[in-house]
Amino acid sequence: MKGSFFTIFVYGILISSGHCQSIFSGLENGIGLRQYITTTRGMGMGGTGLALTDSTSLNSYNMAAWRYINNTKINVSLRYIYVSTNLSEQKFSSSTANFGGLQLAIPIKKNRWILGASFTPYSSINFSYILKYQIPNRSYEQNVFYEGNVARSQLGLVWSPHGRFAFSAGLNYFFGAIKDRYYLFFNDPTISDNFYVLEYQFRGPGFGTSAHLMVTNQLSLGGFLDLEPSIEYTLIRRSTITLEETKTLTKTKFPVFAGLGSSYQFYPQWTLSADFAIQNWKKGLNNQKVADNVEGYYQLGFGIEHSHFKGRAKLFLNKFDTRAGFSYSNMGYLIEGTSIKEYAAHLGFGIPFFQGRARLDLAFTGGIRGDKTETIVEETFFRSFISISAGELWFQKVR
Amino acid sequence: MYKYLLLTISLFLLSTCNEDPHQLIVNIYNEEILGVIKDTTLFVIHDTSYFQKSKVNTQFASRLGLGRVENLKCRPIFRFIDYSTLPDSAKIDSAWIKLVSRGSISRGNTLPFTARIYPIISTQFPVWTSNLDSIWIDPDQSIDKGTILSELQISPDDTNGYLFTLNDAGLDLVRTWADSAAIQEENYGFIIDFEMADYIQYFSAVNSGADPELLLKYSFPADTAVYRDTLLANFDAYLYEGDYPRQVDRNYSSSLIVYNSVLFFNFDNFLNQVGGEVTILSANLELPVDRDQSLIDPLYDIGNLVTLNLESEPYETPVEADLSLGFYAILNTWSEDSSHIIVSSNDNRKTFANMIRAQLANQKKPLGFVISIADNADNKSSVVSDEKEQFNYLAFYTSKEANPSKKARLTIEYWIPAKPRL
């Protein structure tokens, strides 16, 4: 099993440079499309998961929910994304794969103290396009590549003073880089092709906390709060005149990010969940630049799960978990004054193995982003998630 | 099993990555962010021209000049030293020197003139074959003007060539040089000279494909048959002396009598107006020419007029140009109305843009360029065609000219690159 972990990790790192090719990711004043993924299980349930009780997989945002694990756990996930863009009368599509996240939890004191680390995508930019220009006596094309990502890592400690409540506190560290490359191509021997690169680097610490409360045996609440991290924002550009690299370093903050969720087990194998997460990007990066095309990001999701039968299952549907859901998001960007919205349907499966101590989760979402009649462009997308959650009885004080 | 399942999935994901850019028919992004292409014209703010003392090596010239234009006088010299194909017992009966016409240059008058061949006698230049760019002080002292070897009327209409028939004195000289048994006198060759001429007639030179020839007719004792042989000249060159007239309010670029022009442009104002990053995509230099005050070779036209980056500090002397290999732009195209010269519309404009970039990178302000006929730039001769066989001078209007259309100007196409999105 250790070999499998290693293999997955290596492959995950290898493909972590890929991103979703979304036209919206390259919009001005933003750091790309926000990535909010709790767990692959949650992605099968409408992007929820903050309050779900789970002794197998690890929640990216609500570390307090990790209190249900009883041995060292690791969770690795990958994503595949297909996007079809409809811009005016033009259609094109792209697909890519990337790293979905990595979580590691080490119980220090069983069901009471847990040390954890999480690494998860925070935002992602990947869009490349060609524009053709015709100016007097000259035609040329410009190829533009926007690419990069920002990641959120968290080192946290979970404390569960009571069987129904847990609290976590963590040190977040945000880091990443976005590179914009602009190439000019001329079909003319008298004029030089040219390029220009702008690179934006981000790094800085923040503080995050989360909580999980089991109100009754059926009803749970969960939530997280990432306070404003203090970000060092560096703009790097190479002068076209002196060819020297200049770095402009400024301090900025990412807005507070918060989420609240609930889950309700209304029948032994049936669970409902609902989540809401919000982050106000209205001021952009607070870098004195007028940011009139950004606004608040939020996501609302609903999901339902039919879990596998914890015993000898006869029915096929009892052998694995089946999930479904729906989500609605405001992407935090405006085009011509109209918000970019996202609607998605979710479907997921969980396949337990090793007597339920480990699980392979699959989730599929499909939806639409933007509205062609109002925002000129819309995207239909399909995303698939795969994660494996497994554990070992090591680094644990066995009582 | 799970391990292999996940490996397969990962490889599948990798194989489906797609990074190709899409062409957008409608742009949803902010155009200001993407940068913009513009062009502008900068007029010369200061200019001058200067004399470049130089010695011209005509070893590889394909033409030899004979005659006079303005106050410049040219006279070709030849040496025929290889008579090895001529049998020892042959008796030279007649000899001719054949020269092939290769254009002419004049101020308009091209009256025929008389050319005479004289022997070169002086030992002032012991081996002029190996020192082809030497300066001959008072060359007439090295010419035996009392011995005419041949005489011919030179007319520019005679495009086929010229055949000088050597007289008895000429035959005697050739017989002496050809006689391997006799005590050899030093063969200094001969010169073609003239008294009065109002144009320069060019002849093809050695290794031009139409080399100067010594035609011999000879016979043998007790043999009535007549034989002929053709010898090619082994060495040639031409002497030139004099100058051409220059106006005070003009700048000059010329060959042989080497003058270069220097132009300055104020790029600071332009950069201040743009107010940020700018990259030069293409550049062109437009040089209005006072054609009435210029002399342009009809065969070569303006040849390889080049612009070089100014290496020395602005306004300082001596003027130094950047002679880096390949770092020059050729200006040899006339505008449609033939009023000014422009940078050739091929890679030269890109090269010129690179030259401007290099000057800006060195923060050399104002921009300075040296306008030179290629051969004047010494080691440029190896990278552009030789200009030693032509005498040209171009008169440029100065920055003091009231009419802007007669001022030298720099047109540049530039890109104000993308602004930060964040």
Chai-1 contact restraints between the chains, C-beta under 6 A:
chainA,res_idxA,chainB,res_idxB,connection_type,confidence,min_distance_angstrom,max_distance_angstrom,comment,restraint_id
A,S4,B,Y2,contact,1.0,0.0,6.0,A-B,restraint_1
A,S4,B,K3,contact,1.0,0.0,6.0,A-B,restraint_2
A,T7,B,K3,contact,1.0,0.0,6.0,A-B,restraint_3
A,I8,B,L6,contact,1.0,0.0,6.0,A-B,restraint_4
A,Y11,B,S10,contact,1.0,0.0,6.0,A-B,restraint_5
A,I15,B,L14,contact,1.0,0.0,6.0,A-B,restraint_6
A,G18,B,C17,contact,1.0,0.0,6.0,A-B,restraint_7
A,E28,B,N30,contact,1.0,0.0,6.0,A-B,restraint_8
A,E28,B,I33,contact,1.0,0.0,6.0,A-B,restraint_9
A,E28,B,R421,contact,1.0,0.0,6.0,A-B,restraint_10
A,Y80,B,L13,contact,1.0,0.0,6.0,A-B,restraint_11
A,L87,B,V26,contact,1.0,0.0,6.0,A-B,restraint_12
A,S88,B,V26,contact,1.0,0.0,6.0,A-B,restraint_13
A,Q90,B,I25,contact,1.0,0.0,6.0,A-B,restraint_14
A,F92,B,H22,contact,1.0,0.0,6.0,A-B,restraint_15
A,S94,B,N18,contact,1.0,0.0,6.0,A-B,restraint_16
A,S95,B,T16,contact,1.0,0.0,6.0,A-B,restraint_17
A,S95,B,N18,contact,1.0,0.0,6.0,A-B,restraint_18
A,T96,B,C17,contact,1.0,0.0,6.0,A-B,restraint_19
A,A97,B,L13,contact,1.0,0.0,6.0,A-B,restraint_20
A,S128,B,P21,contact,1.0,0.0,6.0,A-B,restraint_21
A,Y129,B,P21,contact,1.0,0.0,6.0,A-B,restraint_22
A,Y129,B,H22,contact,1.0,0.0,6.0,A-B,restraint_23
A,Y129,B,L24,contact,1.0,0.0,6.0,A-B,restraint_24
A,I130,B,P21,contact,1.0,0.0,6.0,A-B,restraint_25
A,I130,B,Q23,contact,1.0,0.0,6.0,A-B,restraint_26
A,L131,B,L24,contact,1.0,0.0,6.0,A-B,restraint_27
A,L131,B,N27,contact,1.0,0.0,6.0,A-B,restraint_28
A,N143,B,P21,contact,1.0,0.0,6.0,A-B,restraint_29
A,Y182,B,A418,contact,1.0,0.0,6.0,A-B,restraint_30
A,P189,B,N346,contact,1.0,0.0,6.0,A-B,restraint_31
A,P189,B,D347,contact,1.0,0.0,6.0,A-B,restraint_32
A,T190,B,S282,contact,1.0,0.0,6.0,A-B,restraint_33
A,T190,B,S345,contact,1.0,0.0,6.0,A-B,restraint_34
A,T190,B,R349,contact,1.0,0.0,6.0,A-B,restraint_35
A,I191,B,L281,contact,1.0,0.0,6.0,A-B,restraint_36
A,I191,B,S282,contact,1.0,0.0,6.0,A-B,restraint_37
A,S192,B,L281,contact,1.0,0.0,6.0,A-B,restraint_38
A,S192,B,K350,contact,1.0,0.0,6.0,A-B,restraint_39
A,S192,B,A353,contact,1.0,0.0,6.0,A-B,restraint_40
A,N194,B,T279,contact,1.0,0.0,6.0,A-B,restraint_41
A,Y196,B,P417,contact,1.0,0.0,6.0,A-B,restraint_42
A,Y196,B,A418,contact,1.0,0.0,6.0,A-B,restraint_43
A,L198,B,P420,contact,1.0,0.0,6.0,A-B,restraint_44
A,Y200,B,L422,contact,1.0,0.0,6.0,A-B,restraint_45
A,L235,B,P420,contact,1.0,0.0,6.0,A-B,restraint_46
A,T240,B,E277,contact,1.0,0.0,6.0,A-B,restraint_47
A,T240,B,T279,contact,1.0,0.0,6.0,A-B,restraint_48
A,I241,B,L360,contact,1.0,0.0,6.0,A-B,restraint_49
A,T242,B,A361,contact,1.0,0.0,6.0,A-B,restraint_50
A,L243,B,A361,contact,1.0,0.0,6.0,A-B,restraint_51
A,L285,B,L422,contact,1.0,0.0,6.0,A-B,restraint_52
A,I376,B,I28,contact,1.0,0.0,6.0,A-B,restraint_53
A,V377,B,I28,contact,1.0,0.0,6.0,A-B,restraint_54
